[in-house]
Amino acid sequence: MTPKATPDYQDADLVLRLYEMRREPVMRESRQALIRGWSPTALEECMAVTVPSHPLNAAFRQCTSYWEMAYGMARHGIVHADYLMESNGEGLLLYSRAEPWLAELREKAGPFAFANAEWVATQCERGRLAAARFRARQQAAMAAKGA
């Protein structure tokens, strides 16, 4: 499917629905826990959340699957990609944290890990801009930790 050329009312409806889903209490808790508690500086830290016994595993699965679903809508032309990215960059924050170890993550945890986030980060203008900002933050955090 080709990407949508311009946003329309259906795009607005989908983006509002995605926003409502982000506000659901368990999702909000998962998002906060993962954003605050998962900032890997080494492959082991990145992979740790994929182990079912890890305290952030449920939050990781919930958040990454949510953002992959949302970004998949853009990738497949269901929602206008740049319009979606005007207010939905948080998934790229998570992507930027995993990006240095993406090949290993895909090899060990699943071949499609962050596939739609990667598409948004590379094929969507607003996604590229957001990914660059988050990537710079991740690199600075890793440098501050001496990684």
Secondary structure, 3 states (H helix, E strand, C coil): CCCCCCCCHHHHHHHHHHHHHHCCHHHHHHHHHHHHHCCCCCHHHHHHCCCCCCCCHHHHHHHHHHHHHHHHHHHCCCCCHHHHHCCCCHHHHHHHHHHHHHHHHHHHHCCCCCHHHHHHHHHCHHHHHHHHHHHHHHHHHHHHCCC
